[in-house]
Structures are given as structure tokens and as C-alpha cells.
């Protein structure tokens, strides 16, 4: 059906293709493993025929249909299957970059969100659904970094890392951040469009932005702590609500006075 639709003008294809892909996506909601496997294979074949230019609409369709419970694990596994079939050396790097807006939130949730937490803590989920046994997010990242436009797509690829650098002191989170970066690195090293100099400059810029943000947060926290612990710094006659002398002394005095 997809092969036939591809022969239509682009406007007609865009109008009709979502109904065909939607039927496949609905089958991914089934609890029967065989049904999901068949639907995933059909969807990957259709996506490969449509090409990387249609990835944003396909991923958006999947995130709408697979949005809760065991289906979030099915979403992660299906995303890898689709990317593996669609993102190839012949893909336009700009098409891959354009798809990141829809793809990265899915990978972010799969590595750092509820899906990751369930895989780690809920043994019943891992046992009941093949898709929940392991994450394919890192493989997706390597594919995207290998075939995306470089270095333009790096900020979007690394966004989940940069926004968490301030909390990297946590050992569990730091391990995930390192695995994430290693997955992107493997793809960048294979990317035939990557310029070494431009990539290093952009990597430095992204990391520097994250470190600067981390330092700003620490400076703000230190400033707040200093203000809370500083007593008697206000001008005479100005009440200091943060002053323990005022709160614990004069308030008691006035309360005692007005009780009469």
C-alpha cells in the first residue's frame, strides 16, 4: 500500500499515508508479541520506502499512539527498528537533522525517564515484554550522529546531556551521561560529513555552556546561603525578616506586649 501511495503527488501522499501508518501503529498496542513484531517489521519497511524526510511525521504518530504503560518500551524498540531501516548512508543529512526535534525527546525519556526507571526496578515488565529487556536508545544515537549533518546536529543530540551536567555528581546519572556521550561519539567518528575542527569547537562550546550553567547555579546557591546566614547587615530601622534575632526575640516581645 505504501509503495502505491508513493506514486501519488506529494500532497495526496501526505494526506493518505498517515491512515496507513496509523493502522500499523495501532497494532503495536497489542499485548501479543507476534502481532507487535509483525507490525514493527511492516512499519520499518514502509518507513524505509518513504525515506528520512518522513521521519518527523512517523515518530510523531508513534509517540501519539504509544504513550503509556508497556507501550513506552514498545516505542523505544520500534524507534530503533525504524531508524535502522531508514537512516542510511544515502539519507540526506539535513533530513536526519530535521527529525531530531521529534526523536530526541523519545530517547531522552528512554535513557533518563520513566522507561529507564521501570527497566531497572520492575522485573515483571522486563519479563513480560521483549521490548523492555534493554534499551536501544544508544544505538539510535549512534545512527543519528553517524548520518546527521555535522556539526549542526550536535546541539540537539547533546541537549539531554547539557541540561543535566549540573547534577552529574550523582553516580548513577553520571554513568548514563557517559554512555550517552560515548554513543554519540561513536557515530561522529564514522560521520563522513564531520569536520574535525568544527566538531571540536562545537563540542567545547556545548560543554562550556553546561559548565557555565553549573557554576552559575552553585554561585546562586552560595549567595542565597550567605544571605540566610548573615545577621544585622540591614540599615538601622529596617526590619530583617531573615534575622533570627527579630524572629525569635522581638516577635515574642510584641506578642507578649499585645496579649495585655
C-alpha positions in Angstrom: 0.0 0.0 0.0 2.8 2.4 0.8 4.6 1.6 -2.4 1.4 2.5 -4.3 0.9 5.8 -2.3 4.4 6.8 -3.1 3.4 7.1 -6.8 0.8 9.8 -5.9 1.6 13.6 -5.9 3.3 14.7 -2.7 0.1 16.5 -1.4 -2.0 13.3 -1.8 0.7 11.2 -0.2 0.9 13.4 2.9 -2.9 13.3 3.2 -3.3 9.5 2.9 -0.1 8.0 4.3 -0.9 8.7 8.0 -4.0 6.5 7.8 -2.0 3.5 6.5 0.8 4.1 9.1 -1.7 4.6 11.8 -3.2 1.1 11.3 0.3 -0.3 11.7 0.9 1.8 14.8 -2.3 0.6 16.4 -1.1 -3.0 16.1 1.9 -2.1 18.2 -0.5 -1.5 21.1 -1.4 -5.2 21.1 -0.2 -7.3 24.1 0.6 -10.2 21.7 4.3 -10.3 20.9 3.8 -11.8 17.5 1.4 -9.0 16.4 3.8 -6.3 17.6 6.8 -7.9 15.8 4.9 -8.1 12.6 3.6 -4.6 12.9 7.1 -3.3 13.7 8.6 -5.1 10.6 5.9 -3.7 8.3 6.3 -0.2 9.7 10.1 -0.3 9.2 9.6 -1.5 5.6 7.2 1.3 5.0 9.5 3.9 6.6 12.4 2.8 4.5 10.4 3.2 1.4 9.3 6.8 2.4 12.8 7.9 3.4 14.2 10.0 6.2 12.2 13.1 5.1 9.1 11.5 6.6 10.7 10.5 9.9 9.2 13.5 11.8 5.6 12.6 10.9 6.2 8.9 11.6 7.8 9.5 15.0 5.1 12.0 15.9 2.4 9.4 15.0 4.1 6.7 17.1 4.5 9.0 20.2 0.8 9.8 20.0 -0.3 6.1 19.8 2.3 4.6 22.2 2.0 6.9 25.2 1.6 4.8 28.4 2.3 1.6 30.3 4.2 -1.1 28.4 3.8 0.9 25.2 6.6 3.3 26.1 9.0 0.4 25.9 7.5 -0.7 22.6 8.0 2.9 21.4 11.8 2.8 22.1 12.3 -0.5 20.4 10.2 0.5 17.4 12.1 3.7 17.0 15.4 1.8 16.7 13.9 -0.5 14.1 12.6 2.4 12.0 15.9 4.3 12.2 17.9 1.3 11.4 15.9 0.8 8.2 15.5 4.4 7.2 18.7 6.3 8.2 21.3 5.0 5.8 24.4 6.4 4.0 22.1 7.5 1.2 19.9 9.6 3.6 20.1 13.4 3.3 21.9 14.6 6.5 19.5 17.6 6.7 16.5 15.3 6.7 18.1 13.4 9.7 18.7 16.7 11.5 15.1 17.8 10.9 13.9 14.7 12.6 15.8 15.2 15.8 13.1 17.5 17.2 10.7 14.6 17.4 13.3 11.8 18.1 15.4 13.3 20.9 12.5 13.6 23.5 11.8 9.9 23.0 15.5 9.0 23.5 15.7 11.3 26.5 12.8 9.5 28.2 14.2 6.1 27.3 17.6 6.8 28.9 16.7 9.1 31.8 12.9 8.9 32.2 10.2 6.5 33.3 11.1 3.8 30.8 14.6 3.6 32.2 13.4 3.5 35.7 10.9 0.7 35.0 13.6 -1.4 33.3 15.8 -1.0 36.4 13.2 -1.5 39.1 10.2 -3.6 37.7 11.2 -7.1 36.9 7.7 -8.0 35.8 7.9 -5.5 32.9 11.2 -7.0 31.7 9.9 -10.5 31.9 6.6 -9.9 30.1 7.7 -7.7 27.2 10.8 -8.4 25.0 11.0 -4.6 24.2 11.6 -3.8 27.9 14.6 -6.1 28.3 17.1 -3.5 27.1 17.2 0.0 25.7 18.1 0.6 22.1 18.4 4.4 22.6 22.2 4.4 22.5 22.2 2.6 19.2 19.7 5.2 17.9 22.0 7.9 19.0 25.0 6.4 17.1 22.9 6.1 13.9 21.8 9.7 14.1 25.3 11.0 14.9 26.7 9.0 12.0 24.3 10.2 9.4 23.2 13.6 10.6 24.5 17.0 9.4 27.7 17.7 11.3 28.4 19.7 13.4 24.9 21.4 13.1 23.0 18.5 14.7 25.3 18.2 17.8 23.5 20.7 20.0 20.2 18.9 19.5 21.8 15.5 20.0 23.6 16.6 23.2 20.7 18.6 24.7 19.7 15.9 27.2 23.3 15.9 28.5 23.9 19.6 28.7 20.7 20.2 30.8 21.9 17.5 33.3 25.5 18.5 33.7 24.7 20.4 36.9 23.6 17.1 38.5 26.5 14.9 37.2 27.8 14.4 40.8 25.2 11.7 41.1 27.0 8.4 40.3 24.0 6.8 38.6 23.3 9.8 36.4 26.9 10.3 35.6 27.1 6.7 34.2 24.2 7.3 32.0 25.6 10.6 30.8 28.9 8.9 29.9 27.1 6.1 28.0 25.1 8.7 26.1 28.2 10.7 25.1 30.0 7.5 24.1 27.1 6.6 21.8 27.2 10.0 20.1 31.0 9.9 19.8 30.9 6.5 18.0 28.6 8.0 15.4 30.5 11.2 15.0 33.7 9.3 14.4 32.0 7.5 11.4 30.3 10.6 10.0 31.7 11.3 6.6 30.3 14.9 6.8 32.1 15.8 10.0 34.9 18.3 10.1 37.3 17.6 12.9 38.0 21.2 13.7 34.3 22.3 13.6 33.2 19.3 15.7 35.8 20.0 18.4 34.9 23.7 18.6 31.2 22.9 18.9 31.8 20.2 21.5 33.8 22.7 23.5 31.1 25.3 23.2 28.4 22.8 24.3 30.4 21.6 27.3 31.4 25.1 28.3 27.8 26.2 28.3 26.9 23.3 30.6 29.8 24.0 33.0 29.0 27.8 33.0 25.4 27.0 33.8 26.5 24.7 36.6 28.8 27.3 38.1 26.1 29.9 37.9 23.7 27.6 39.8 26.4 27.0 42.5 27.1 30.7 42.8 23.4 31.5 43.2 23.0 28.8 45.9 26.1 30.1 47.7 24.7 33.7 47.6 21.4 32.6 49.0 23.1 30.7 51.8 25.2 33.7 52.6 22.1 35.9 52.8 20.3 33.5 55.0 23.2 33.3 57.4 24.1 37.0 57.5 22.6 38.9 60.5 22.5 42.5 61.3 23.5 43.7 57.8 20.5 45.9 57.1 20.4 49.6 57.8 19.1 50.7 61.1 15.4 50.8 61.3 14.9 48.3 58.5 13.2 45.0 59.7 15.1 41.9 58.7 12.8 39.0 58.2 15.7 36.7 57.8 17.2 37.7 61.1 16.8 35.2 63.9 17.0 38.0 66.5 14.0 39.6 65.0 12.0 36.4 64.5 12.8 34.8 67.9 13.2 37.9 70.1 11.2 40.9 69.1 8.3 38.9 67.8 8.0 37.2 71.2 8.2 40.5 72.9 5.5 42.1 70.9 3.3 39.1 71.2 3.7 39.2 75.0 3.0 43.0 75.0 -0.2 42.8 72.9 -1.5 39.9 74.9 -2.3 42.5 77.6 
